[in-house]
Amino acid sequence: MIRLALLSVVCACRATGEFHCQTDEQCRQGEEIGFCEDTGYCTLTDTTCPTQRRYVYASPELDGNCLEGVVTGRIVERYAINDEMGRPVLQERVLPASDVNLFVQLEDASTPPIEYRERDGAFSFSAPAGARYQMFYMQDGAGNVLQHEAPHLELGRTVAGRLDRTPVTKATTLIFMQQPVIAGQVWTASTGIWTETSHGSASSSTSVNWQNAVALSRSLGLLDVDQHDRLYFLMFGPVDTYSAITAHTEYSVKQTDGMASTLTGTLTTVTDRDQCIQLDRRAA
């Protein structure tokens, strides 16, 4: 009798295909974890829907339909690291809720709560179809406002370089000993830890204090060959009527805070130019 009763329950469940959820984990399909909506039914990601979510195993009036009455989205942080060849590789990090601080206000001045999922950066809030709204969110400690009416948003803040960086707290000298010895405008640039810095007029054999390097995002960090960081030494000089790179080379270096590093190399002089010039025209 117990076996017959169990079979009847299983068959009844399959016949209706309806499943009531209480948590997102109950809306799993393979490796994907869906969403347990306020209706008590599961949705899975479907990019053909305006909200990019579609009901599955829901009630007859909802099953197979796109999720409506909700704005969905995702917010992440994207940054580039170097691979072993020094090529940039895009990485993605989901932000903790404390770093996001999402808040929304609809055009009728109502402020629906925002559900944020730290597992993948997904968020959602209730809003009538086509309703306009203002969303407030944090980025690198600064507040941002987005005015929109889209049913789905993909928000991503971008960081130049790897996140795990050792800060530069002391004078950390780079001593360049290079041939040929030429004069010009010296620049250094780096990837992994992204910087771009002008050091003024100097010769190709010179010294620079890395503590003065200009980071392109976030705080300055020490270069680390083990993290595939790359350093570029650039010489600029006059070419015809404009300034261009006249010589360059690159290095892999592991810096120690407060310690000098001596870099010895040969500059590659630029001789074959395509004469491509970028013009910057500005209105008076």
PEVEN-V367356 format. One record per residue. RES is the residue in one letter. PSI is psi in degrees with one decimal (none if undefined). OMEGA is omega in radians with two decimals (* if undefined). D_CENTER is the distance of its C-alpha to the mean C-alpha in whole Angstrom. Layout:
BEGIN
((RES,PSI,OMEGA,D_CENTER) (RES,PSI,OMEGA,D_CENTER))
END
This chain:
BEGIN
((M,-40.7,-3.14,58) (I,-40.3,-3.14,55) (R,-42.1,3.13,54) (L,-40.2,3.13,55) (A,-41.0,-3.14,53) (L,-42.7,3.12,50) (L,-37.9,-3.13,50) (S,-35.2,3.11,51) (V,-44.3,3.14,48) (V,-44.1,-3.14,46) (C,-38.3,3.14,47) (A,-37.1,-3.14,47) (C,-42.5,-3.14,43) (R,-31.9,-3.09,43) (A,-40.5,-3.12,45) (T,-31.5,-3.09,43) (G,12.1,-3.05,39) (E,134.0,-3.13,38) (F,127.7,3.09,36) (H,127.6,-3.12,36) (C,160.6,3.04,33) (Q,-23.1,-3.14,32) (T,159.5,3.10,28) (D,-34.8,-3.10,25) (E,-23.9,3.12,26) (Q,-6.8,-3.12,30) (C,37.8,-3.09,28) (R,138.0,3.00,27) (Q,104.3,-3.02,27) (G,-127.2,3.12,27) (E,-12.9,-3.10,23) (E,133.7,3.01,22) (I,116.0,-3.10,22) (G,-150.0,-3.05,23) (F,132.1,3.01,24) (C,105.7,-3.04,27) (E,168.7,-3.14,28) (D,-20.3,3.09,30) (T,-12.9,-3.09,33) (G,11.4,3.13,33) (Y,159.5,-3.07,32) (C,146.3,2.90,29) (T,152.5,3.03,26) (L,159.4,-3.13,24) (T,130.1,3.08,21) (D,106.1,-3.04,23) (T,-7.9,3.08,21) (T,-10.8,3.10,25) (C,145.1,3.10,25) (P,-37.6,3.11,24) (T,-3.7,-3.13,22) (Q,26.0,3.03,21) (R,139.0,-3.14,23) (R,139.2,3.14,27) (Y,142.0,3.02,30) (V,143.5,3.12,31) (Y,38.9,-3.12,35) (A,-174.1,3.09,35) (S,158.7,-3.08,38) (P,-35.4,-3.10,40) (E,-15.3,-3.12,39) (L,-28.1,-3.01,35) (D,126.3,3.13,35) (G,-5.8,-3.13,33) (N,156.2,3.04,32) (C,145.8,3.05,29) (L,132.7,3.14,28) (E,164.6,3.12,29) (G,16.4,-3.10,29) (V,141.3,2.95,25) (V,127.9,3.14,22) (T,167.3,3.11,19) (G,-174.4,3.13,15) (R,139.1,3.09,12) (I,128.8,-3.11,9) (V,174.2,3.04,6) (E,128.0,3.14,4) (R,137.9,-3.13,1) (Y,159.6,-3.08,4) (A,132.5,2.97,8) (I,169.9,3.09,11) (N,142.9,2.97,14) (D,-174.7,-3.05,17) (E,-16.3,3.09,20) (M,2.4,-3.14,21) (G,10.1,3.14,19) (R,141.4,-3.12,16) (P,138.9,3.10,13) (V,123.5,-3.11,11) (L,130.5,3.10,8) (Q,162.2,-3.11,7) (E,136.7,3.13,5) (R,131.9,3.07,7) (V,135.9,-3.05,9) (L,140.8,3.00,10) (P,152.5,-3.07,14) (A,-33.0,-3.11,16) (S,-20.6,3.14,17) (D,-6.8,-3.04,14) (V,-51.1,3.12,14) (N,57.5,-3.12,17) (L,140.9,3.08,18) (F,139.4,-3.11,21) (V,146.6,3.06,22) (Q,125.8,3.11,26) (L,169.1,-3.10,28) (E,-19.4,3.08,30) (D,12.0,3.11,33) (A,2.0,3.07,31) (S,154.5,-3.09,31) (T,81.1,-3.13,28) (P,146.5,3.10,27) (P,148.9,3.12,25) (I,126.6,3.05,22) (E,125.1,-3.12,21) (Y,133.3,-3.09,18) (R,113.6,-3.08,17) (E,-15.9,3.14,16) (R,-42.3,-3.05,16) (D,7.1,3.11,13) (G,11.5,-3.14,12) (A,143.5,3.07,15) (F,163.1,3.11,17) (S,154.6,3.03,20) (F,153.2,-3.11,23) (S,136.1,3.11,27) (A,137.3,3.08,27) (P,150.7,3.14,30) (A,129.7,3.12,29) (G,0.8,-3.12,29) (A,140.5,3.07,28) (R,150.3,-3.08,27) (Y,160.8,2.99,24) (Q,125.5,3.10,23) (M,133.1,3.08,19) (F,132.9,3.08,19) (Y,160.4,-3.09,15) (M,145.4,3.04,14) (Q,115.0,-3.11,11) (D,39.9,3.08,12) (G,-2.6,-3.13,15) (A,143.8,3.13,16) (G,144.0,3.11,17) (N,146.1,3.12,16) (V,130.2,3.12,18) (L,122.2,3.08,18) (Q,125.6,-3.03,21) (H,174.4,3.01,22) (E,10.4,-3.12,24) (A,144.1,3.11,22) (P,-9.7,3.12,22) (H,138.3,-3.13,19) (L,140.3,2.98,15) (E,107.6,-3.09,12) (L,131.9,3.12,9) (G,123.3,3.04,6) (R,145.1,-3.00,5) (T,135.6,3.11,4) (V,130.3,3.08,6) (A,109.9,3.09,8) (G,168.9,-3.10,10) (R,155.1,-3.08,10) (L,-31.7,-3.09,10) (D,85.6,-3.09,14) (R,142.5,3.09,16) (T,122.2,-3.06,20) (P,153.2,3.08,21) (V,112.3,-3.07,23) (T,-9.8,-3.11,26) (K,165.5,3.04,29) (A,121.6,-3.08,30) (T,102.1,-2.94,29) (T,138.7,2.94,31) (L,118.6,-3.12,30) (I,113.6,-3.13,33) (F,123.2,3.06,33) (M,99.0,-2.95,37) (Q,151.6,3.05,36) (Q,147.5,-0.10,39) (P,160.6,3.11,40) (V,111.8,3.12,40) (I,163.0,-3.14,39) (A,154.8,3.11,39) (G,-165.6,3.06,36) (Q,121.2,-3.06,33) (V,130.2,3.02,31) (W,148.1,2.91,27) (T,147.8,3.06,24) (A,156.8,3.14,21) (S,155.7,3.03,19) (T,165.7,-2.93,15) (G,-68.2,2.78,14) (I,106.8,-2.97,15) (W,121.5,3.10,14) (T,164.0,3.02,17) (E,115.2,-2.96,20) (T,133.0,3.01,23) (S,133.6,-3.13,27) (H,10.6,3.08,30) (G,-166.1,-3.11,32) (S,131.6,3.14,35) (A,175.2,3.05,36) (S,172.7,-3.13,37) (S,-17.5,3.00,36) (S,104.9,-3.02,37) (T,176.2,3.11,35) (S,143.3,3.07,33) (V,149.4,3.10,30) (N,113.4,-3.09,29) (W,-22.0,3.11,25) (Q,-20.8,3.14,25) (N,1.5,-3.14,26) (A,147.6,-3.09,23) (V,111.1,3.11,20) (A,140.3,-3.12,16) (L,-11.7,2.99,14) (S,147.6,-3.11,12) (R,-161.1,-3.05,13) (S,157.3,3.12,16) (L,146.8,3.10,18) (G,165.0,3.09,18) (L,141.4,3.08,21) (L,144.2,-3.08,20) (D,112.7,3.14,21) (V,-29.1,3.13,22) (D,-20.0,3.08,22) (Q,10.1,3.10,18) (H,26.8,3.06,19) (D,148.0,3.12,18) (R,139.8,3.09,20) (L,134.9,-3.12,22) (Y,130.8,3.07,24) (F,125.4,-3.05,27) (L,134.8,3.02,28) (M,127.5,3.07,31) (F,146.2,3.08,32) (G,172.2,-3.12,35) (P,134.1,3.04,37) (V,112.3,-3.02,37) (D,-114.7,-3.09,40) (T,13.9,-3.12,39) (Y,170.6,3.14,35) (S,138.8,-3.11,33) (A,170.0,3.09,31) (I,126.9,3.14,30) (T,-24.0,3.13,34) (A,154.4,-3.10,33) (H,161.0,2.98,30) (T,171.8,-3.13,29) (E,157.8,-3.09,26) (Y,155.7,2.92,26) (S,123.5,-3.02,25) (V,146.5,3.03,25) (K,107.3,-3.07,25) (Q,150.8,3.01,26) (T,131.3,-3.08,27) (D,123.7,3.12,27) (G,-1.3,-3.11,30) (M,145.0,3.12,32) (A,147.3,3.06,32) (S,129.3,3.11,31) (T,126.1,-3.09,34) (L,119.7,-3.12,32) (T,128.7,-3.12,35) (G,177.7,3.12,34) (T,127.4,3.13,35) (L,140.7,3.00,34) (T,116.5,3.14,34) (T,144.1,-3.11,35) (V,118.7,-3.13,34) (T,-30.1,-3.08,37) (D,99.3,-3.09,36) (R,147.2,3.09,34) (D,1.9,3.11,34) (Q,22.5,3.10,35) (C,128.6,-3.09,31) (I,132.0,3.06,31) (Q,126.0,3.13,28) (L,136.6,3.11,30) (D,100.5,-3.11,29) (R,126.9,-3.12,31) (R,138.9,-3.13,31) (A,144.8,-3.13,34) (A,none,*,36))
END
